[in-house]
Structure formats: structure tokens, C-alpha cells
Amino acid sequence: AHVKNPPPAIDGNALVSMCLSRVGIDRMFGVVGIPVTSLANRALALGVRFIAFHNEQSAGYAASAYGYLTGRPGVLLTVSGPGCVHGLAGLSNAAANAWPMILISGSSDQSLIGRGDFQELDQVAAVKPFSKFSAKATDITEIPKSVFSVVDWAVAGRPGGTYLDLPTDVLHQTVDESEAERLIAEALKSRDKALIEKPRIDNSKIKKAVELLRSAQRPLIVFGKGAAYAKSENELTKLVESTGIPFLPTPMGKGLLSDKHELAATAARSLAIGKCDVALVVGARLNWLLHFGEPPKWSKDVKFIIVDVCEEEIELRKPFSGILGDATEVVGMIHKEIKDDPFCLGKTHPWVEAVRNKGKDNVAKMEVQLSKVVVPFNFLTPMKIIRDAILGVGSPAPVVVSEGANTMDVGRSVLVQTEPRTRLDAGTWGTMGVGLGYCIAAAVASPDRLVVAVEGDSGFGFSAMEVETLVRYQLPVVVIVFNNGGVYGGDRRNPDEITGPYKDDPAPTSFVPGAAYHILIEAFGGKGYLAGTPDELKSALAESFSARKPAVINVTIDPYAGAESGRLQHKN
Ligand code: ADP
């Protein structure tokens, strides 16, 4: 006789995967092991792509950037104890950058807590400084509610990192399928709506902002990666173009409006921030990257209008006016309010002209430097060649990942961003070692785009083994390593000061000279290039950009070019 199989039991790992996929999580980054290997496999079976890394640090950086690029929280899956600790790098980076991400870690058996179980750690306490919210499922029935709350908290208000703790014993509990569905439905119903709602925008503040902009002599629109995250490009473009107000992006705000736009103040940054009298700041913090909004970089009389989704941010900066709300909505409302009684500075307005002329001047000076062919390479000669190759790709523009001291500084002013969210760099925290993780996130988030990393040999080294991950998933990523043989480059110490028993050791800033990073990727079947001349670099770029396969271009840079600590020498 035909025997009916009992309905399959759903264990904790399967239930977590079901819940993630139910709320639209379709990508995960991580390193598997006890007790979460089957979570990754279950997720894969449900259509959630799992990108397996070598190190949780790099996977965490990927998850954070994925959250930024897509607006959906990036998920990092780790094992217990040390896996969770390695994941803190990504979680803290998400917090600093205000990017949505979820760290999910297995943890040890609840009945063994305090007795020295395998990989035991109080993980909820460990993640506390870096997460907005955490949930521990202490029983399988708590899984759906816990999953949905970490998802909702990650994107609520100012985005950031959240944490989900999954004890081994809970992952091994089971429920039957109908019970699983009932738990999911119940938890979906009781999701906290307040978390998902956007703040109501105060219309009187919109009117006040418009009056300020209208009466300003030297207005400026500044936007940052919060506006990029909010996908405000269309609203910002309308506002800038209808009013003729010059704009200044922060490094990752670059591309919301093209760097080539005639109202771009990027090349006249010092003049723009030093002389503007009203600055509309959208999704950017007045932190170190914007010189705290204070003299001497800014005029002491500048009136700031800050648009931010985070109330504490507005309170902290004490601007002339603060508008709480989503960047896209607020900018849209400002534009609408202006449309009723339009104003436009026009091309011949003295402020617009001053910014444009200064920008042209600076660009011309930079081009003179860039057109000098210096071999052995300084930073500028290869950067110009790379800039032109990236621009040559056209649309969709490549995502540029940039890190390193001099490489990132030079890259920021030379590389051109023409499309939104196409630049990822060391960010608010100045985090080095993010490069490979960001490349993988970008390739997974936008499969139609080429990804090009332009990074120093030191930044590359943090997670160089992830080139194997590039090859394994055949991601269209070209990693260009500016190889000057160390952190900042060659040994810059005064020989008279090198004394003591270890005086013959290599300098703390130095790596093996001439390291063959291009051969590293070939060990896994990727393509490597060594480039020390303009022709070698051009041909490597042309070939690797059209192949759209994992490649490393090892660019030999003069170890004494560039400065220690790059642009931040005064802080060293
Ligand atoms: P940048 O480094 O580009 O200057 P920051 O990370 O310092 O940018 O600032 C981004 C700001 O944007 C944060 O204060 C964050 O709260 C805010 N933000 C995030 N999402 C939104 C949004 N949807 N609308 C408005 N502001 C946002």
C-alpha cells in the first residue's frame, strides 16, 4: 500500500532562511561552519544567493556596501565566537557609514553557557557598541519575529547594523511546515509599522529653506552618501538645474549629478565652501570630511540648512535650519515649492561664474600635471590612464572602488564619476581593507556594471585572498594595485634614527619590494598583468575591461612618490 510521508520538519536553519527570503533578502555574504552551514544551504535552495568568503571581515564589508548600493540590508552570516568577532569589522563599518546591514551569527548551546562551550561568547554584548538593535532567538518559535525585527531596524531612520543571535540548540529545534507558516504569518502581521514609516516633513521648514536659498548671494547645494542611499539623483538634478545653484558632492555623493556637469563645484571645492553664504546640505554629515562646517574652511557666517533622516544629527550640528525627512522627499518638496515662484541664478551670475572659472582653472592646472608622463610611475601618470579607460567604458559606468592613502586621495580628484552610487571608498571611518569586499558587493548588486578597484598595495593586502572569491564566482572585477612596496611606500626614515637591536628589520611601513600580486590571482585561474609603463597599463586595461573577468593589474609605482599618510599627514 502507498504510505504517505509525514510532512518534512523545518529546523531552525531552514526557518531563518524562509523568513529572510519572505522579506526580500536575496543575497547573503559570509563564511560557513558550525552551526550555520546548513543555513547557507537552505537559503540557497530558496533562491537566496550566498557568496562564500575566506574571511568574515571582508564578507562584512561586502554586506555593508551591498546595503548601501541596494537600499536593502546586506546580510553577513558567521559562525559563533571568533566568526562573530571578525564580523564586527563589517558591522562597525556599517554603523559609521550609516549603511543597513544585518550580522547573523550562530552561537553556542544555551544550556552550556558559562561552561566554556565550543566558540562560546556573549555575542549580544560584543555587538552592542556597533548595532542599533539586536535579537536573540531563544526558541525556534521566536525566529520569525527576530528575523523581521532585525531587517526592519536596519533600515529604520538612519540606516545601520543590526544583529541576530541564533543559538545552536535553537537551530536544531524543529516545527512542522504548517506551524512554520503560522509563525511566519503571525510575525509578519505584528511587524512594527512605526519602524517602516518615514518622518512627516514640516512644510514650514520647506518654505523657510526656499526663502533662504532665494535670498542667498552665494548658495551651494552639498550632498553626500545619505542622498545617494536615498536615490535622490532625479530630485537633486531638477533642483540644481532649475535654480542654477552650484553643487558639491562628498566623495561618495559624486555621480548623483555628473562630475562633468557645468554646475559641479568639485574642482572649486575650497572656494565653494569658503565663500558660500547658504549651504543646503542633503544626506551628508558636517563631520571631519566636511571640516565640521566651521572656519577656516567655511565662512563663519554661512547658514546651513541640513536635510537628514536622523533627528540627533540635526540636533548635534545646530544648523540655521534643519529639515527632518527623507532626502528624496524633502528635495522634491523644495523643488515643488520653488516651481510656484521660480528663480534661477543663470550662467552670468557672479557666484556661478566665480565657481565655474575657478573650477576650470583648477582642472586645467591638474591636466598639465596629468599630461606629464612620469616613469617609473608616480601616482598621477597611471591615474590619468585609468581615468580615461574608465570613461571609455560609457554607460552603465563602472563602479569604482578606491582605498589607500595616496591612491585614494589622488583618485578622488582625478577619477570622474558620472552615475550615482558608482564610487565606494574608505568612507566615514577611513576604513582600509574594504576593497575586495566592496568589489564583490558591487558586482553582486549590479551585475551589468564592470567593477574597477583602484587601491594601494597595503589596502589590497588586507583581504587579497578574496581574489579567489572573484575567480570562483567569475565576477567582472578588475583590481588595479598601486604597488609602491608598502604602507605609504618605501622606507622614509632618517637613517641616523634607525638604531637598536632590530635596526636591520624592514621598515614597519614596507612590504617585499616588487611583490608579484598579479601572480597571486593566477594561482586560482584569474588573469594577472604587470604594468610599469603607460603602454603596458593601457593594454592591460583594454584587455581586462573588455574581458569582464576577474583580473589583477599590478602597477609598479615609484616607492618614493606620494606622501606619508597622504592628505592627512597633519594627523600622523
Ligand atoms: P558623506 O560621508 O557622504 O558626507 P555621511 O555618511 O556623513 O555622508 O552622511 C549621510 C547622512 O545621511 C547621515 O547623517 C544619515 O543619517 C543621512 N541619511 C541616511 N539616509 C537618508 C535619507 N533617506 N534621507 C536623508 N538623509 C539620510
Residues whose N, C-alpha, C, O or C-beta is under 5 A from the ligand:
A	BS01	ADP	N97 A98 R158 G224 K225 G226 A227 Y229 A230 T250 M252 G253 G283 A284 R285 V307 D308 V309 C310 E313 G325 D326 A327
